Amino acid sequence: MTEIRTPRLLLRRWTDDDLVPMAEINADPEVMRWIGDGSVRDLETTAENIERWEGEWDDEGFGLFAVELLGSGELIGFTGLSVPYFLPEAAHEVEIGWRLGRPFWGQGYASEAAHASLEFALQDRGLDRVISISRVGNEASENVMRKLGMKLERETVHPAFGHALNIHSIDLTEYQA
């Protein structure tokens, strides 16, 4: 089982106990504001998401980690790697992403978890390049990308929803552990 420990977090594979807390995160309109069309997700959709995320681990050898606080064991969201099939022009890439519950914003958890995931991608999984995609205007996510050393590569448009997206990238030669 793949696990990563940081000073404050445990990044791990998903369990049945994660469904309800992740569904609560996905049901928050502020959390979902910058994701897809901004719609919240219910328990059934969250279950389908977790199943898909776990399948990506099996198919690709990487995926989205459940992120929990080491002190309490509380699920705070996810971070990790996925293939951005929703964006055909980037479907050959590997994207790093994150989503945390609102009570956990502004404490450095997204950056801490994302840094561990990026290190996992480039050093453990041997990827040469990783991208991150954000909706234009999502300054919090773009700040995390900058902290990871990612650079803005280009702007594009979401094929289904029509809003502007920024694609940031980093490759192994630019990475600073």
Contacts in CASP RR format, 6 or more apart in sequence:
PFRMAT RR
TARGET T0000
AUTHOR 0000-0000-0000
METHOD contacts of the structure
MODEL  1
MTEIRTPRLLLRRWTDDDLVPMAEINADPEVMRWIGDGSVRDLETTAENI
ERWEGEWDDEGFGLFAVELLGSGELIGFTGLSVPYFLPEAAHEVEIGWRL
GRPFWGQGYASEAAHASLEFALQDRGLDRVISISRVGNEASENVMRKLGM
KLERETVHPAFGHALNIHSIDLTEYQA
1 12 0 8 1.000
1 13 0 8 1.000
2 12 0 8 1.000
2 13 0 8 1.000
2 57 0 8 1.000
2 65 0 8 1.000
3 10 0 8 1.000
3 11 0 8 1.000
3 12 0 8 1.000
3 13 0 8 1.000
4 10 0 8 1.000
4 11 0 8 1.000
4 12 0 8 1.000
4 65 0 8 1.000
4 116 0 8 1.000
4 117 0 8 1.000
4 120 0 8 1.000
5 11 0 8 1.000
5 70 0 8 1.000
6 112 0 8 1.000
6 113 0 8 1.000
6 115 0 8 1.000
6 116 0 8 1.000
7 112 0 8 1.000
8 69 0 8 1.000
8 70 0 8 1.000
8 71 0 8 1.000
8 109 0 8 1.000
8 112 0 8 1.000
9 67 0 8 1.000
9 68 0 8 1.000
9 69 0 8 1.000
9 70 0 8 1.000
9 76 0 8 1.000
9 109 0 8 1.000
9 112 0 8 1.000
9 113 0 8 1.000
9 116 0 8 1.000
10 67 0 8 1.000
10 68 0 8 1.000
10 69 0 8 1.000
10 70 0 8 1.000
10 73 0 8 1.000
11 65 0 8 1.000
11 66 0 8 1.000
11 67 0 8 1.000
11 79 0 8 1.000
11 80 0 8 1.000
11 113 0 8 1.000
11 116 0 8 1.000
11 117 0 8 1.000
12 65 0 8 1.000
12 66 0 8 1.000
12 68 0 8 1.000
13 54 0 8 1.000
13 57 0 8 1.000
13 65 0 8 1.000
13 66 0 8 1.000
14 50 0 8 1.000
14 53 0 8 1.000
14 54 0 8 1.000
14 66 0 8 1.000
15 66 0 8 1.000
17 75 0 8 1.000
18 50 0 8 1.000
18 66 0 8 1.000
18 75 0 8 1.000
19 43 0 8 1.000
19 46 0 8 1.000
19 47 0 8 1.000
19 50 0 8 1.000
20 43 0 8 1.000
21 74 0 8 1.000
21 75 0 8 1.000
21 77 0 8 1.000
22 46 0 8 1.000
22 49 0 8 1.000
22 50 0 8 1.000
22 66 0 8 1.000
22 75 0 8 1.000
22 77 0 8 1.000
22 78 0 8 1.000
23 41 0 8 1.000
23 42 0 8 1.000
23 43 0 8 1.000
23 46 0 8 1.000
23 47 0 8 1.000
25 31 0 8 1.000
25 77 0 8 1.000
25 99 0 8 1.000
25 100 0 8 1.000
25 101 0 8 1.000
26 32 0 8 1.000
26 40 0 8 1.000
26 41 0 8 1.000
26 42 0 8 1.000
26 45 0 8 1.000
26 46 0 8 1.000
26 49 0 8 1.000
26 99 0 8 1.000
27 40 0 8 1.000
27 41 0 8 1.000
27 42 0 8 1.000
28 40 0 8 1.000
28 101 0 8 1.000
28 102 0 8 1.000
29 38 0 8 1.000
29 40 0 8 1.000
30 102 0 8 1.000
31 99 0 8 1.000
31 100 0 8 1.000
31 101 0 8 1.000
31 102 0 8 1.000
32 38 0 8 1.000
32 39 0 8 1.000
32 40 0 8 1.000
32 41 0 8 1.000
34 134 0 8 1.000
34 135 0 8 1.000
34 137 0 8 1.000
34 138 0 8 1.000
34 141 0 8 1.000
35 99 0 8 1.000
35 135 0 8 1.000
36 86 0 8 1.000
36 135 0 8 1.000
36 158 0 8 1.000
36 160 0 8 1.000
36 161 0 8 1.000
37 160 0 8 1.000
37 161 0 8 1.000
41 49 0 8 1.000
53 63 0 8 1.000
53 64 0 8 1.000
53 78 0 8 1.000
53 82 0 8 1.000
56 62 0 8 1.000
56 63 0 8 1.000
56 64 0 8 1.000
56 82 0 8 1.000
56 83 0 8 1.000
57 63 0 8 1.000
60 81 0 8 1.000
60 83 0 8 1.000
61 125 0 8 1.000
62 80 0 8 1.000
62 81 0 8 1.000
62 82 0 8 1.000
62 94 0 8 1.000
62 120 0 8 1.000
62 121 0 8 1.000
62 125 0 8 1.000
63 80 0 8 1.000
63 81 0 8 1.000
63 82 0 8 1.000
64 78 0 8 1.000
64 79 0 8 1.000
64 80 0 8 1.000
64 81 0 8 1.000
64 82 0 8 1.000
64 97 0 8 1.000
65 78 0 8 1.000
65 79 0 8 1.000
65 80 0 8 1.000
65 113 0 8 1.000
65 117 0 8 1.000
66 75 0 8 1.000
66 77 0 8 1.000
66 78 0 8 1.000
67 75 0 8 1.000
67 76 0 8 1.000
67 77 0 8 1.000
67 78 0 8 1.000
67 79 0 8 1.000
67 98 0 8 1.000
67 100 0 8 1.000
67 109 0 8 1.000
67 113 0 8 1.000
68 74 0 8 1.000
68 75 0 8 1.000
68 76 0 8 1.000
69 76 0 8 1.000
76 100 0 8 1.000
76 101 0 8 1.000
76 103 0 8 1.000
76 104 0 8 1.000
76 109 0 8 1.000
77 98 0 8 1.000
77 99 0 8 1.000
77 100 0 8 1.000
77 101 0 8 1.000
77 104 0 8 1.000
78 97 0 8 1.000
78 98 0 8 1.000
78 99 0 8 1.000
79 96 0 8 1.000
79 97 0 8 1.000
79 98 0 8 1.000
79 99 0 8 1.000
79 110 0 8 1.000
79 113 0 8 1.000
79 114 0 8 1.000
79 116 0 8 1.000
79 117 0 8 1.000
80 96 0 8 1.000
80 97 0 8 1.000
80 98 0 8 1.000
80 113 0 8 1.000
80 114 0 8 1.000
80 117 0 8 1.000
80 120 0 8 1.000
81 94 0 8 1.000
81 95 0 8 1.000
81 96 0 8 1.000
81 97 0 8 1.000
81 117 0 8 1.000
81 120 0 8 1.000
81 121 0 8 1.000
81 125 0 8 1.000
81 130 0 8 1.000
82 94 0 8 1.000
82 95 0 8 1.000
82 97 0 8 1.000
83 91 0 8 1.000
83 93 0 8 1.000
83 94 0 8 1.000
83 95 0 8 1.000
84 90 0 8 1.000
84 91 0 8 1.000
84 93 0 8 1.000
84 95 0 8 1.000
84 131 0 8 1.000
84 133 0 8 1.000
85 91 0 8 1.000
86 158 0 8 1.000
86 159 0 8 1.000
86 160 0 8 1.000
87 133 0 8 1.000
87 156 0 8 1.000
87 158 0 8 1.000
87 159 0 8 1.000
87 165 0 8 1.000
88 159 0 8 1.000
89 156 0 8 1.000
90 131 0 8 1.000
90 133 0 8 1.000
90 167 0 8 1.000
93 129 0 8 1.000
93 130 0 8 1.000
93 131 0 8 1.000
94 121 0 8 1.000
94 127 0 8 1.000
94 129 0 8 1.000
94 130 0 8 1.000
94 131 0 8 1.000
95 130 0 8 1.000
95 131 0 8 1.000
95 132 0 8 1.000
95 133 0 8 1.000
96 114 0 8 1.000
96 117 0 8 1.000
96 118 0 8 1.000
96 121 0 8 1.000
96 130 0 8 1.000
96 131 0 8 1.000
96 132 0 8 1.000
96 148 0 8 1.000
97 114 0 8 1.000
97 117 0 8 1.000
97 132 0 8 1.000
98 110 0 8 1.000
98 113 0 8 1.000
98 114 0 8 1.000
98 117 0 8 1.000
98 141 0 8 1.000
98 144 0 8 1.000
100 109 0 8 1.000
100 110 0 8 1.000
105 140 0 8 1.000
106 140 0 8 1.000
110 140 0 8 1.000
110 141 0 8 1.000
110 144 0 8 1.000
111 144 0 8 1.000
111 147 0 8 1.000
111 148 0 8 1.000
114 144 0 8 1.000
114 147 0 8 1.000
114 148 0 8 1.000
115 147 0 8 1.000
115 148 0 8 1.000
118 130 0 8 1.000
118 148 0 8 1.000
118 170 0 8 1.000
118 175 0 8 1.000
119 177 0 8 1.000
121 127 0 8 1.000
121 130 0 8 1.000
122 128 0 8 1.000
122 130 0 8 1.000
122 172 0 8 1.000
122 175 0 8 1.000
123 177 0 8 1.000
126 172 0 8 1.000
127 172 0 8 1.000
128 171 0 8 1.000
128 172 0 8 1.000
129 169 0 8 1.000
129 170 0 8 1.000
129 171 0 8 1.000
129 172 0 8 1.000
130 150 0 8 1.000
130 169 0 8 1.000
130 170 0 8 1.000
130 171 0 8 1.000
131 150 0 8 1.000
131 153 0 8 1.000
131 167 0 8 1.000
131 168 0 8 1.000
131 169 0 8 1.000
132 141 0 8 1.000
132 145 0 8 1.000
132 148 0 8 1.000
132 150 0 8 1.000
132 167 0 8 1.000
132 168 0 8 1.000
132 169 0 8 1.000
133 165 0 8 1.000
133 166 0 8 1.000
133 167 0 8 1.000
133 168 0 8 1.000
134 141 0 8 1.000
134 142 0 8 1.000
134 145 0 8 1.000
134 165 0 8 1.000
134 166 0 8 1.000
134 168 0 8 1.000
135 158 0 8 1.000
135 163 0 8 1.000
135 164 0 8 1.000
135 165 0 8 1.000
135 166 0 8 1.000
136 155 0 8 1.000
136 163 0 8 1.000
136 164 0 8 1.000
136 165 0 8 1.000
136 166 0 8 1.000
142 166 0 8 1.000
142 168 0 8 1.000
145 168 0 8 1.000
148 170 0 8 1.000
149 170 0 8 1.000
149 174 0 8 1.000
149 175 0 8 1.000
149 176 0 8 1.000
150 168 0 8 1.000
150 169 0 8 1.000
150 170 0 8 1.000
151 168 0 8 1.000
151 169 0 8 1.000
151 170 0 8 1.000
151 174 0 8 1.000
152 166 0 8 1.000
152 167 0 8 1.000
152 168 0 8 1.000
153 167 0 8 1.000
153 168 0 8 1.000
153 169 0 8 1.000
154 166 0 8 1.000
154 167 0 8 1.000
155 164 0 8 1.000
155 165 0 8 1.000
155 166 0 8 1.000
155 167 0 8 1.000
156 164 0 8 1.000
156 165 0 8 1.000
156 167 0 8 1.000
157 163 0 8 1.000
157 164 0 8 1.000
157 165 0 8 1.000
158 164 0 8 1.000
158 165 0 8 1.000
END
